[in-house]
Each structure stands twice: as structure tokens, then as C-alpha cells.
Amino acid sequence: MKLYALCDQELLYKKNLSLEDFVKIAKKHDAEVLQYRNKTADISFMKQQLITLRQLFEGFLIINDSFELAQFCDGVHIGQEDLQNIDPDMQKAVKILREVIGKDKIIGLSTHNKDEIQRANDLDLNYVGLGAYRTTSTKDVDNILGDSLDEIASFSTHPVAAIGGVKPDDDFKHVTYHVIGSGLL
């Protein structure tokens, strides 16, 4: 299992943790990727958080949604709706995103079912997030995949990161990364 740690700012506030605390925990669990997610702050605050995270974490650092901050990290993870807001044609949207963030940056896309996985197969992505596996305390989810997640992951041509309620001891055959946020704490 490879660990992809989700550093959600709201969760840090709830648990009274600093970025330093979270990174120590992520390192203790050998996280290879760290995604910073903040749905409420302004760009300048998130920029400062990414700069701090870059100083603390040597692995891959990804920003959630805010692709304008990609210069401060290794790439961006984006949702289906956010990608379609760039352009309704997903091929064009990914091309535009690549032009904006640079060809050397990572792009990950959230997926929720087999159809979205198959559409993602035709896109210039580095990985897909697939889920939710279970309910999670960090995000409202309507679609719980449960045990079907691993089977759906088998249809992806990209590495798959299992998202949503994933625990370190979950066992998947077709998943590259376990994305864990609150489960680390």
C-alpha cells in the first residue's frame, strides 16, 4: 500500500492540529503524497500553507482544486465539476489545465463510477481518485462504492487512489494509493 495523505484544513481546525503536527503524522505512516485541501480560505492563506508544507514535506505535494497555486507544489487534484467549469469538453479542459499549470505537474481527477473511470482513461491525467469507499467525516458524499471500488478500479488505465473513508489496513488489488485524512489522526 502507498499512502496519500489528505491534509484538510477544516479537519486540522477541528482536531486543533498544526500543519507541522499533520506532516509528522503523515511521515510516521510513510506518506508519499500529501494533498492540501481548503474549501474556505483565500488564495494568499492557501499559498502560505503550501509554502510551509513544501518546507516540511519532501514527497509529492498536491493542491485541491486551486490550480492557480500549482507553482507552489507538484500538481493539482480536481473534481469532475471543477474540470467541466474550465471547459465542458473534458479533453479541452485537461489541455487548458496542462497549459496553465505546466506539463511537468501532476493532475489527478476525482471519479465516482465506472463511466467516469472510462472517460478518464482518454484524458492526459497522472492518476484518478475513485470513491467514496465508505462514508467520511471530511466531506459529504452521496455515492458509496464499498467493495465494488476495487472492481471499478480495474477498468482504469491510470493509477487509482482510493478515496473516501479509506483506512490504512484496507486491502485493494487494483488500487495504487490509499487516500487517508482523518483516519491518520
Sine and cosine of phi, psi and omega as CSV:
sin_phi,cos_phi,sin_psi,cos_psi,sin_omega,cos_omega
0.00,0.00,0.69,-0.72,0.13,-0.99
-0.95,-0.31,0.68,-0.73,-0.07,-1.00
-0.98,-0.17,0.74,-0.67,0.07,-1.00
-0.88,-0.48,0.96,-0.29,-0.10,-1.00
-1.00,0.01,0.77,-0.64,0.02,-1.00
-0.99,-0.15,0.92,-0.38,0.00,-1.00
-0.99,-0.15,1.00,-0.07,-0.04,-1.00
-1.00,-0.09,0.86,-0.51,-0.09,-1.00
-0.86,0.51,-0.64,0.77,0.01,-1.00
-0.89,0.46,-0.63,0.78,0.04,-1.00
-0.91,0.41,-0.64,0.77,0.06,-1.00
-0.86,0.51,-0.69,0.72,0.03,-1.00
-0.88,0.47,-0.72,0.69,-0.03,-1.00
-0.88,0.48,-0.63,0.78,-0.05,-1.00
-1.00,-0.03,0.01,1.00,-0.02,-1.00
0.83,0.55,0.75,0.67,0.00,-1.00
-0.91,-0.41,0.53,-0.85,0.11,-0.99
-1.00,-0.04,0.18,-0.98,0.12,-0.99
-0.86,0.52,-0.65,0.76,0.01,-1.00
-0.86,0.51,-0.69,0.73,0.03,-1.00
-0.87,0.49,-0.73,0.69,-0.04,-1.00
-0.90,0.44,-0.70,0.72,-0.02,-1.00
-0.89,0.45,-0.64,0.77,0.07,-1.00
-0.85,0.52,-0.69,0.73,0.01,-1.00
-0.91,0.41,-0.70,0.71,0.01,-1.00
-0.88,0.47,-0.67,0.74,0.03,-1.00
-0.91,0.42,-0.63,0.78,0.02,-1.00
-0.86,0.52,-0.53,0.85,0.01,-1.00
-1.00,-0.09,0.17,0.99,0.03,-1.00
0.87,0.49,0.65,0.76,0.05,-1.00
-0.88,0.48,0.70,-0.71,0.05,-1.00
-0.99,-0.14,-0.45,0.89,-0.04,-1.00
-0.77,-0.64,0.60,-0.80,0.10,-1.00
-0.75,-0.66,0.83,-0.56,0.07,-1.00
-0.96,-0.29,0.77,-0.64,0.07,-1.00
-0.99,-0.15,0.83,-0.55,0.01,-1.00
-0.84,-0.54,0.78,-0.62,0.05,-1.00
-0.54,-0.84,0.94,-0.35,-0.09,-1.00
-1.00,-0.03,-0.04,1.00,-0.12,-0.99
-0.84,-0.55,-0.36,0.93,-0.12,-0.99
-0.99,0.13,0.28,-0.96,0.09,-1.00
-0.99,0.14,0.21,-0.98,-0.09,-1.00
-0.87,0.50,-0.63,0.78,-0.05,-1.00
-0.91,0.41,-0.63,0.78,0.05,-1.00
-0.90,0.43,-0.72,0.69,-0.01,-1.00
-0.90,0.44,-0.60,0.80,0.05,-1.00
-0.86,0.51,-0.73,0.69,0.01,-1.00
-0.89,0.46,-0.64,0.77,0.03,-1.00
-0.89,0.45,-0.68,0.73,0.03,-1.00
-0.90,0.43,-0.64,0.77,0.03,-1.00
-0.88,0.47,-0.69,0.72,0.04,-1.00
-0.90,0.44,-0.72,0.69,0.01,-1.00
-0.87,0.49,-0.64,0.77,0.01,-1.00
-0.88,0.48,-0.59,0.81,0.02,-1.00
-0.95,0.32,-0.48,0.88,-0.08,-1.00
-1.00,-0.08,-0.41,0.91,-0.18,-0.98
-0.80,-0.59,0.81,-0.58,-0.05,-1.00
-1.00,-0.01,-0.23,0.97,-0.02,-1.00
-0.98,0.21,-0.25,-0.97,0.03,-1.00
-0.95,0.30,0.76,-0.65,0.02,-1.00
-0.91,-0.41,0.83,-0.56,-0.07,-1.00
-0.86,-0.51,0.61,-0.79,0.11,-0.99
-0.98,-0.21,0.62,-0.78,0.06,-1.00
-1.00,0.06,0.86,-0.51,0.13,-0.99
0.93,0.37,-0.69,0.73,-0.15,-0.99
-0.98,0.21,0.95,0.32,-0.10,-0.99
-0.90,0.44,-0.31,0.95,0.07,-1.00
-0.92,0.40,-0.21,0.98,0.03,-1.00
-0.98,-0.20,0.16,0.99,-0.07,-1.00
-0.87,0.49,-0.43,0.90,0.01,-1.00
-0.90,0.43,-0.29,0.96,-0.01,-1.00
-0.99,-0.13,0.11,0.99,-0.01,-1.00
-0.45,-0.89,-0.23,-0.97,-0.09,-1.00
-1.00,-0.09,-0.13,0.99,0.00,-1.00
0.24,-0.97,-0.20,-0.98,-0.11,-0.99
-0.71,-0.70,0.61,-0.79,0.18,-0.98
-0.94,-0.35,0.77,-0.64,-0.12,-0.99
-0.75,-0.66,0.52,-0.85,0.03,-1.00
-1.00,0.04,0.24,-0.97,0.01,-1.00
-0.83,0.56,-0.76,0.65,-0.05,-1.00
-0.91,0.40,-0.64,0.77,0.00,-1.00
-0.90,0.43,-0.63,0.78,0.04,-1.00
-0.91,0.41,-0.68,0.74,0.01,-1.00
-0.94,0.35,-0.38,0.93,0.11,-0.99
-0.94,0.34,-0.43,0.90,0.08,-1.00
-0.94,0.33,-0.73,0.68,0.09,-1.00
-0.29,-0.96,0.68,-0.74,0.02,-1.00
-0.88,0.48,-0.46,0.89,0.08,-1.00
-0.99,0.11,0.92,-0.38,-0.12,-0.99
-0.90,0.44,-0.56,0.83,0.06,-1.00
-0.87,0.50,-0.74,0.67,0.02,-1.00
-0.90,0.43,-0.66,0.75,-0.02,-1.00
-0.87,0.49,-0.71,0.71,0.02,-1.00
-0.92,0.40,-0.62,0.78,0.03,-1.00
-0.88,0.47,-0.70,0.71,0.04,-1.00
-0.88,0.47,-0.71,0.71,0.01,-1.00
-0.87,0.50,-0.69,0.72,0.04,-1.00
-0.87,0.49,-0.66,0.75,0.01,-1.00
-0.90,0.43,-0.62,0.79,-0.04,-1.00
-0.95,0.30,-0.72,0.69,-0.11,-0.99
-1.00,-0.03,-0.32,0.95,-0.02,-1.00
0.97,-0.25,0.53,-0.85,-0.07,-1.00
-0.94,0.33,-0.33,0.94,-0.03,-1.00
-1.00,0.05,-0.02,1.00,-0.03,-1.00
-1.00,-0.05,0.44,-0.90,0.01,-1.00
-0.99,0.11,0.65,-0.76,0.16,-0.99
-0.83,-0.56,0.82,-0.58,0.12,-0.99
-0.88,-0.47,0.56,-0.83,-0.04,-1.00
-0.79,-0.61,0.74,-0.67,0.09,-1.00
-0.95,0.32,0.68,-0.73,0.10,-0.99
-0.73,-0.68,0.38,-0.93,-0.12,-0.99
-0.73,-0.69,-0.08,1.00,-0.04,-1.00
-0.30,-0.95,0.07,-1.00,-0.05,-1.00
-0.89,0.46,-0.65,0.76,0.00,-1.00
-0.87,0.49,-0.70,0.71,0.01,-1.00
-0.92,0.40,-0.60,0.80,0.08,-1.00
-0.87,0.48,-0.73,0.69,-0.04,-1.00
-0.92,0.40,-0.59,0.81,0.09,-1.00
-0.92,0.39,-0.61,0.79,0.01,-1.00
-0.91,0.41,-0.48,0.88,0.01,-1.00
-0.84,0.54,-0.46,0.89,-0.02,-1.00
-1.00,-0.01,0.06,1.00,-0.06,-1.00
-0.97,-0.26,0.46,-0.89,0.02,-1.00
-0.99,0.15,0.97,0.24,-0.03,-1.00
-0.91,-0.42,0.31,-0.95,0.11,-0.99
-0.99,-0.12,-0.45,0.89,0.04,-1.00
-0.27,-0.96,0.23,-0.97,0.16,-0.99
-0.83,-0.56,0.58,-0.81,0.19,-0.98
-1.00,-0.07,0.71,-0.71,-0.03,-1.00
-0.80,-0.60,0.78,-0.62,0.04,-1.00
0.20,-0.98,-0.14,-0.99,0.29,0.96
-1.00,0.00,0.60,-0.80,0.05,-1.00
-0.95,0.30,-0.75,0.66,0.05,-1.00
-0.71,-0.71,0.07,-1.00,0.15,-0.99
-0.91,0.41,0.41,-0.91,-0.05,-1.00
-0.64,-0.77,0.46,-0.89,0.01,-1.00
-1.00,0.07,-0.14,0.99,-0.08,-1.00
-0.99,-0.12,-0.14,0.99,-0.05,-1.00
-0.32,-0.95,0.61,-0.80,0.10,-1.00
-0.97,0.24,0.78,-0.62,0.01,-1.00
-0.77,-0.64,0.65,-0.76,0.02,-1.00
-0.99,-0.14,-0.46,0.89,-0.17,-0.99
-0.92,-0.38,0.96,-0.29,0.04,-1.00
-0.98,-0.20,0.86,-0.51,-0.05,-1.00
-1.00,0.05,-0.47,0.89,0.00,-1.00
0.81,0.59,-0.66,-0.75,-0.07,-1.00
-0.91,0.41,-0.28,0.96,0.03,-1.00
-0.97,0.26,-0.21,0.98,-0.02,-1.00
-0.83,0.56,-0.73,0.68,-0.06,-1.00
-0.90,0.43,-0.64,0.77,0.03,-1.00
-0.90,0.43,-0.70,0.71,0.03,-1.00
-0.89,0.46,-0.63,0.78,0.02,-1.00
-0.86,0.51,-0.50,0.87,-0.03,-1.00
-0.90,0.43,-0.28,0.96,0.01,-1.00
-1.00,0.05,-0.13,0.99,-0.06,-1.00
-0.99,0.12,0.65,-0.76,0.14,-0.99
-1.00,-0.03,-0.14,0.99,0.04,-1.00
-0.98,-0.20,0.39,-0.92,0.18,-0.98
-0.84,0.54,0.58,-0.81,-0.06,-1.00
-0.92,-0.40,0.72,-0.69,0.12,-0.99
-0.94,-0.33,0.90,-0.44,0.04,-1.00
-0.95,0.30,0.79,-0.62,-0.07,-1.00
-0.83,-0.56,0.39,-0.92,0.12,-0.99
1.00,0.10,1.00,-0.07,0.08,-1.00
0.96,0.28,0.32,0.95,-0.02,-1.00
-0.97,0.24,0.62,-0.79,0.03,-1.00
-0.89,-0.45,0.42,-0.91,-0.05,-1.00
-0.83,0.55,-0.51,0.86,-0.06,-1.00
-1.00,-0.06,0.10,1.00,0.08,-1.00
-0.91,0.42,0.59,-0.80,-0.08,-1.00
-0.88,-0.48,0.90,-0.45,0.02,-1.00
-0.83,-0.56,0.58,-0.81,0.02,-1.00
-1.00,0.03,-0.57,0.82,-0.14,-0.99
-0.93,-0.37,0.34,0.94,-0.05,-1.00
-0.91,-0.41,0.74,-0.67,0.00,-1.00
-1.00,0.08,-0.69,0.72,-0.08,-1.00
-0.83,-0.56,0.63,-0.78,0.18,-0.98
-0.99,-0.13,0.89,-0.46,0.04,-1.00
-1.00,-0.02,0.89,-0.45,-0.09,-1.00
-0.75,-0.66,0.78,-0.62,0.06,-1.00
-0.91,-0.41,-1.00,0.05,-0.06,-1.00
-0.90,0.43,-0.41,0.91,0.01,-1.00
-0.92,0.40,-0.29,0.96,0.06,-1.00
-0.98,0.18,-0.43,0.90,-0.18,-0.98
-1.00,0.04,0.00,0.00,0.00,0.00
